[in-house]
C-alpha cells in the first residue's frame, strides 16, 4: 500500500505544472495517505467537490464566507505543531489547519467554482492571491481576511524578525513549490519529535519532487542512515556524487564509502 501511494504521488508531481495545479489537492491527500494507510483519497476529493457544490456564490467574497465563516475553517493556533494540521484529510474533517493546508483547501474549492487564485509562499506565513486583482492577498489562517502590504510585512516580521522584506516574497508560487513546502513543514515536525521513520518517508517524497536540490536529496540519505539502512543511504549518496562536481562530489562519495564500511 505504501509503495503504491508513493508511486502515485511521484507520478503526479512529475506531471507538467499546469496539470499538477489542477490536482494539487490530490497530491496533498497522497501525502496524508502515508500517515493513514487506509485513507480513501477519492472520498476526500468528493468532499472538496461537495464544498464547491454548496458554495452559494462564485465570487471571492462568497468563497471566503463559505469556507471561513459558514464552513468554520480556521487556523489551529492552539496546537500549530500537530502533524494533522499538515494532513489535508484531517484539515477537511476538523476544519483546522496551518496556513498552507488551509490555502490548499481554498485553492481547491476556488478552482472548482471558478475563482482564480494562486498560492503565495511568503516566508513564515503562506498566503493566497486573487489573480483577478493581484493586489488582493488573503490570509486563510486568519479567517480569510484581506491583507494590505503593511499587514503582510507585519506577519513576516512576526516569524522572521529583522530579516529584510523583499517584494518577491509576495509573488505566486507553483504547485511543486507548494508540495515541497508542505513536506518541509511536516518534516520539521517529525524531526522535532525524533520520529525518524516518519521523517524518512517525508524526505523521500520531497526528494522525488522535480527540482529538489542536492541538499534535500542528501537529507533523505541521512534519514536512511539514521534508520540503519546503510546500503540504501550509500546508494543515495553515490547517486548524488555522480550529479555533482569537485569537493562536494568528493564529500558525498566519502559518505557513501563510510556507510558501506559499516556493513562489514
N, C-alpha and C positions, 0 to 999 in steps of 0.2 A: 504493500500500500504506500509506504513512504517513498519508495523508488518511483512509483507511478506518479505520485503527486509532484515529486521533484522534477521528473521528466516533463510533466505538463507545464510546470512553472517555467522551466528553462526554455522550452519550446515557445512559450508565449512571449517571454521578454526578448527573444531573438527576432521577433517579427518587426517589421518597419514601425517607426514611432507612431504614425497615424493609426495603424491597426492596434497597437498596444494602447493608445489613448482611449480607444473605444472599448477596451477590455481591461482597463486599469482596475476596476472593481474585482474582476475575476482573478487578476494577478495577486491582489491583496488577500483575497479569500484563499488562494492556494498557499500563501504564506501561513495563514491561520490554520490551514489543514495539516501543517506539520506539528501544530500544538495539539489539535484534536483530530485524531486519525480517522474518526468516523464522520467528520464534518461533510455535510451534503452541500457542495459548492453551488449546484444548480438551485437548490431550495432558497439559498440566500440571495442569489441573483433574482429569483422570483420575488423575494421580499422587497428588493430595490425597485423592481417593476411595479409592485403594489404601491410603494411610496410615491412613485411618479404618477401612477394612475389616479391617486386620490389627491394630488396637488390641485387646488382649486383654480390656480392662475399660472399661466405660462409666462411669468414675469419674474424679475429678480426679487422684488418685494414679496411676491406671492410665494416664491420658493423659500425665502428666508423665514417667513411667517410659518409656512407649512412644516419646516424641519425644526426650527429652534423655538417657536412659540407653541403652536398646536402640537407638534411632534415631540417636544421635550428633549431634543438632542442638546447635550451640554458638555462642557469641559469637566473632566474629573480632577478638579483642583485638590480634592481631599486625599486622593491616592494616585498622584500623577505617575508614579513609577510602577503601577500594576501592569504586568505584561498584557493583560486582557485589553488594556487601552489601545494596544497596537494590533489587536486581532479584530478584523472587520466584522466577523460574525458576532463577537461579543459586543462590539460597539452598536450594531444593529439591535441586538437583544436588549442591552441595558440602557441604550440611549446615552452612553457615556463614552468619552474618548479623549484623545490628545489632539492638538491642532491638526496634525497630518491625517489622522484617520477620519476625523470629522470633515476635513476638507475632501477626502476621497468620497465620503457619502454625498457631500454637496455636489461635487463634480459628476458623480454617477447619476444622481437624480436630475441634476441640471441638464445633462446630456440627453436624458430620456424625454424631458419636457420641452427642450429647445432653448434653454437659457445657456448662452455661450460663456463658459467660464474657463479659467486657467489657474493652475497652482502657482504660488509664488514662494520660492524657497528662501525666504528671509532667514538668516542665521538666528537660531534660538526660538523662532516662532513662525510656523508655517501659516500662510495666508491664502486667500482666494481673490482673483482679479476678475472683474466683469469685462469681457472682451468688447462688448458694445461701447463701453466708455472706460478705457484702461486707467483712468484716474480713480475709479471706484475700487477700493480694496476692502475686503471683508474678513473679519476675524471669526471663524467658525467656533473657536474655543470660548469666545465671549458672547455667545448667543447670536452670532451673525451680524454683529454691529459693524457699521461702516467706519472706516478709519481715515483720518486725514494723514498727510505726510508726517506731521508732528506726532500723531498717535503712533505711527509705525516706528518712528525713531525712539519714542519712549519705551515701546515694547522691546525693541532691540537693546536699548541700554539696560533694561531690567535683567537681561540674561547675559549680555556681553560686556557690560561695564563701560570702560572708557575707550573701547575699540572704535576707530573711525567708521562712521556710517557712510556707505557709498551708494550712489544711485542704482548701480546694477543689482543691489540686494533686493530691489522690488521688481526685477524682471521675472517673467514667467519661466517655468522650468518644464521640461518634457516628462513623459511618464516613466522613463527609465530612471531619471533623477529622483522622481517621487518614490519609486520602488526601492531604490538604493538608500534613500534617507529613512524610509520606514524600517528597512532591515538594520540600518546602522543604529537607530534608536532602540530597536528590540535587542540588538547585540549588546549595547551598553547596559541594558537592564540585566541581561543574563550574566554579563561579566561582573557587575556589581554584586550579584548573588552567588558568584562562583559556581554557576550552573554550566559546567564545561560541555556537557552533552548537548544542551540546547544551543549554546554558543556556537558549537561546531556546525550544526545544520544551518543556522542563520548565516554564518560566514561562508558556508558552501554556496548558498543561494546568492549571496551578494557577489561572490567571486564569479558566478556564472552570468551576471548581467553584462551584456556587451559594453565595453568601455571601462570595465573595472580596472583600477590601477594595479600595478605590480604590488604596491604596499597592501592593498586589500586582499589580493590573492595570497600574498605571503602570510597575512594574518590567519587565513584559513589553514595554511600549512602548520603554523604554530598551534592552532587549536587541535589539529590531528595529533601532533606530537604530544600535547598535554594529556591526551587520552591514551597514550601508549601505542598509537597507530603509526609506528615509526616508518614502516615501508611506504605507506600512503603519503606521509608527510615528506619523506625523501623524494618521492616521485614528483610531488608538487614543486619542491624547491629546485629540482633538476629541470623541470619544465620552465620555470621562471628564469633560471640561469641561462637557458638557451635563448630566451627572448630579450635578454639584456646584455650589456657590454661592460668591459672594464672592471673596476673594483667592485661594483655592485654585483656583477655576474659571479665574480670570484667568491664573494661573501655568501651568495645563495648556494653555490656549488659546495662550499665548505660546510654549510649547514646540512646539506644532503648527505655528504660523506660522514659527518658526525652522527647523523641519525642512523645510517646504515651500520655504522660500527656498533651501535647499541643492540643490534640484532645478533651479534656474535656471542 
